[in-house]
Amino acid sequence: MKPSPLQRRWTMTAVLLAVVVCQVPASAAETWRGLVVAPEHRCSPYDRRDYPYPQSVEPRIVAALGGRIYGPYTGRTFASRRETDIEHVVALSEAHDSGLCAADVSTRRRFASDLLNLTLAAPDVNRCGRSGKCARDAAEWLPPRNRCWFVQRVVEVRREYRLAIDRREADALERILSDCKSTEMVFHGDGGAAVSAGSSVSQGGPASGAANALARWDDNRNGRISCKEARLHRIAPVRRGHPAYPLMRDGDSDGVVCE
């Protein structure tokens, strides 16, 4: 039985609407602080083996913490790396369901070893348990200390890898960030008192913003940040006041590098 002219007209209308929806630009999607807001979606099976990272990355994490074996979530300093786990700020499975399920192997490997997304935590904090972070996102778990640093780092990691964020987590992060006067990591002394990130701290040596900047953007580990590295990490142009600026060469001293 042939469709009537009216049925054909409705069919063509539906096809045209589908084409229009598919052609809506990404810029029309709902966004929050530069992130696309969308439900988590596992577009391919998650396999932990797709996200390998070497244990040798741990000393680099310690270097990024100013040489201190420090767990920012609790403000605890440890005597040995044997007391800590390598912790992913944005969990591997969370990242997978936020966009890396469609990424290639090299991107997944880079994510798993990226210092931007790595810190240290005691096993009871890192692993699954009553108070452990496990693979929870920021809507489900927040650290008792350094919350402002933590939520800002979640945003930075998601921006770096163009990961989406669901509405519930975006709302949770916004509640924290809206009250933050600073998103710098705070180092707590043995008695629990806060120590500024630029100060010397007991059992840890100087923990500086420069160390964090080098860990994040100095890819070739030469102690400086080049324009190539700045552009690769999408922080160029770098202006005076940015954490990377003191580690770069401003030839004309105009306060801007890599224009």
Secondary structure by P-SEA (a helix, b strand, c coil): ccccaaaaaaaaaaaaaaaaaaaccccccccccccccccccccbbbbcccbbbbccaaaaaaaaaccccccccccccccccccccccccccaaaaaaaccccccaaaaaaaaaccccbbbbccccccccccccccccccccccccaaaaaaaaaaaaaaaacccccaaaaaaaaaaaaacccccbbbbccccccccccccccccccccaaaaaaacccccccccccaaaaaaacccccccccccccccccccccccccc
